[in-house]
Amino acid sequence: MKNNDSDVTLIRGVPPGFKQERLDAWSHLSFEWLSYSRHDDFHSKSMDKVLLNISRTVRDGGLREGAFVDLGCGPGLLLREVRSKEYFVELAGIDFCPEMLQVAQTHNSMAIGAIDYYQLDLERPLPTHHTKLKHRFHRASASFLLDEVGDLNACLRSAATLLRSRGYLIVA
C-alpha cells in the first residue's frame, strides 16, 4: 500500500521467499547451533526460565505423567533437560528444519527414554497422517520460535491444536 504523503511503502505480511530463506539459514546453522546455544548466556538463561515455568505448571497442575512437546525444538536441548527432570512420560519435538531434527536425534539418542521428533510446518494445519498429535499434549513450549514464523496466527492455531483442553503453552 502506497502512502500518498510520502515515499514510504507499507508491506503487510512477510516478503516472498521468507520461509525458504529461514529454512536455508537454519539448515546451514544446524550443526553449529547446538554448541552455540549451549554456551550462549542469553539462550541458557532463557532456557532456565522456560524450565522453571514448565516446573511450575507441572507442580501447580499436579501433572507428572503427561505429554510435552517443544515447538521449534532445534537441536533438542530443552527436551533433554525436560527428560532429565522426569516431568513427563511422553516427549516430542517439532521443527521445520530436517537438519535440526537430525542434530536433535543424534544429540538425544543416549537420553533415557524416547523422544519423538516430527518435521512439521506449524504455519499449516496438521497433515492427516499426524492427526494422532491433535490434542495430545498437556504442555508445550515455543522458545525462540515466534519471531521465526511468517504467520503468527497460524502457528498459534497449530499449537492450540496440539494441546489438550486446559493445556499450557510456554513461550520465550
Phi and psi in degrees as a GROMACS rama.xvg file:
@    title "Ramachandran Plot"
@    xaxis  label "Phi"
@    yaxis  label "Psi"
@TYPE xy
-94.9125  128.893  LYS-2
-84.1038  126.572  ASN-3
-68.6394  -23.8665  ASN-4
-85.8564  -10.4253  ASP-5
-153.806  -175.993  SER-6
-96.0219  17.2302  ASP-7
-80.9194  131.541  VAL-8
-109.786  125.461  THR-9
-94.1024  132.069  LEU-10
-119.647  130.477  ILE-11
-100.847  141.828  ARG-12
84.9065  -155.341  GLY-13
-114.955  154.763  VAL-14
-67.2578  155.032  PRO-15
-57.5586  140.823  PRO-16
83.5872  0.848908  GLY-17
-56.3065  -49.3043  PHE-18
-62.4329  -44.0079  LYS-19
-65.8562  -37.9569  GLN-20
-62.2923  -43.1947  GLU-21
-65.713  -42.6654  ARG-22
-62.1211  -43.7527  LEU-23
-61.6381  -42.1039  ASP-24
-63.6254  -46.5107  ALA-25
-69.2437  -34.1502  TRP-26
-60.9196  -42.4223  SER-27
-67.4663  -37.9908  HIS-28
-86.1756  -12.1535  LEU-29
-52.2406  -44.0969  SER-30
-78.1398  -25.2241  PHE-31
-85.9587  -23.4631  GLU-32
-63.1615  -35.7697  TRP-33
-57.7039  -51.3578  LEU-34
-66.1881  -44.9132  SER-35
-61.0964  -51.5606  TYR-36
-67.9916  -26.7544  SER-37
-69.6552  -31.709  ARG-38
-107.08  -3.91229  HIS-39
-82.3761  124.485  ASP-40
-59.8395  -42.5623  ASP-41
-62.1776  -47.0213  PHE-42
-66.493  -38.4031  HIS-43
-63.7294  -45.3708  SER-44
-65.2968  -39.9925  LYS-45
-63.6136  -43.1182  SER-46
-63.8354  -38.9639  MET-47
-60.1678  -40.5216  ASP-48
-68.2284  -39.3136  LYS-49
-63.7608  -45.0486  VAL-50
-60.4447  -39.5224  LEU-51
-61.9818  -43.3159  LEU-52
-69.8557  -35.2928  ASN-53
-62.1388  -45.9383  ILE-54
-58.2315  -43.0629  SER-55
-63.3814  -42.8492  ARG-56
-68.6301  -32.3005  THR-57
-68.4142  -47.8179  VAL-58
-63.7873  -47.9146  ARG-59
-69.7752  -29.7661  ASP-60
-92.9924  -2.9795  GLY-61
63.2339  27.3169  GLY-62
-105.565  124.194  LEU-63
-137.173  6.83823  ARG-64
-130.743  21.2438  GLU-65
-89.4543  -163.382  GLY-66
-118.102  141.73  ALA-67
-129.45  139.869  PHE-68
-130.753  136.759  VAL-69
-103.627  114.165  ASP-70
-85.8123  125.692  LEU-71
71.4016  47.9687  GLY-72
-66.6279  -16.5686  CYS-73
54.8674  -133.418  GLY-74
-79.875  4.58646  PRO-75
84.8547  17.0042  GLY-76
-61.6548  -45.1978  LEU-77
-64.5012  -40.8838  LEU-78
-61.2315  -39.2966  LEU-79
-62.9154  -42.1593  ARG-80
-67.2576  -42.8419  GLU-81
-62.5373  -40.9291  VAL-82
-60.1968  -42.2547  ARG-83
-66.4812  -25.4889  SER-84
-82.4665  -12.316  LYS-85
56.4993  41.2177  GLU-86
-76.7159  -33.1092  TYR-87
-132.037  151.62  PHE-88
-90.5105  -17.9493  VAL-89
-129.668  127.735  GLU-90
-125.204  143.702  LEU-91
-145.536  152.582  ALA-92
-127.578  139.806  GLY-93
-124.163  131.934  ILE-94
-147.985  155.85  ASP-95
-86.2183  -23.3274  PHE-96
-95.5873  114.768  CYS-97
-62.8511  -32.6103  PRO-98
-67.7259  -37.8718  GLU-99
-63.378  -41.206  MET-100
-65.321  -35.2647  LEU-101
-63.6542  -43.173  GLN-102
-62.7903  -44.2981  VAL-103
-61.0248  -45.5633  ALA-104
-63.881  -41.2441  GLN-105
-67.5521  -45.1119  THR-106
-64.5086  -36.6945  HIS-107
-101.015  10.3864  ASN-108
-63.8984  -27.3018  SER-109
-95.4904  -1.11732  MET-110
-66.4524  145.889  ALA-111
-68.9891  126.358  ILE-112
84.5477  150.203  GLY-113
-80.963  147.744  ALA-114
-123.195  124.223  ILE-115
-88.9959  140.238  ASP-116
-122.043  141.714  TYR-117
-134.021  132.233  TYR-118
-92.5217  108.3  GLN-119
-138.713  149.485  LEU-120
-95.1834  107.246  ASP-121
-72.3411  -4.45227  LEU-122
-90.389  4.68119  GLU-123
-127.797  155.517  ARG-124
-59.9567  153.74  PRO-125
-58.392  132.625  LEU-126
-63.1982  152.483  PRO-127
-58.7065  -31.4066  THR-128
-74.5724  -4.82496  HIS-129
-114.042  16.9222  HIS-130
-64.6464  -17.1883  THR-131
-64.2931  -15.294  LYS-132
-84.0371  -14.4011  LEU-133
-61.3527  130.4  LYS-134
52.1558  35.533  HIS-135
-94.2075  -31.3913  ARG-136
-101.17  139.026  PHE-137
-82.3509  -31.9651  HIS-138
-138.174  148.664  ARG-139
-143.054  151.394  ALA-140
-126.945  152.785  SER-141
-140.367  89.2771  ALA-142
-99.6293  124.169  SER-143
57.5566  34.0455  PHE-144
-106.014  -45.4515  LEU-145
-63.9849  -24.2669  LEU-146
-81.9818  -5.48029  ASP-147
-98.9676  -9.58134  GLU-148
-98.1367  150.703  VAL-149
-86.2662  -31.3454  GLY-150
-120.23  90.7654  ASP-151
-60.9517  -42.7148  LEU-152
-61.2683  -43.2188  ASN-153
-63.512  -40.4573  ALA-154
-63.5739  -43.0824  CYS-155
-68.4795  -33.49  LEU-156
-63.5038  -41.7684  ARG-157
-62.4549  -43.6012  SER-158
-58.9464  -43.7622  ALA-159
-63.9086  -35.8615  ALA-160
-65.5269  -33.8528  THR-161
-76.2996  -26.8425  LEU-162
-85.0957  145.354  LEU-163
-72.8861  167.772  ARG-164
-58.2214  136.673  SER-165
67.3138  20.0578  ARG-166
-76.1574  165.118  GLY-167
-115.569  138.366  TYR-168
-113.948  118.777  LEU-169
-104.583  121.555  ILE-170
-116.818  136.501  VAL-171
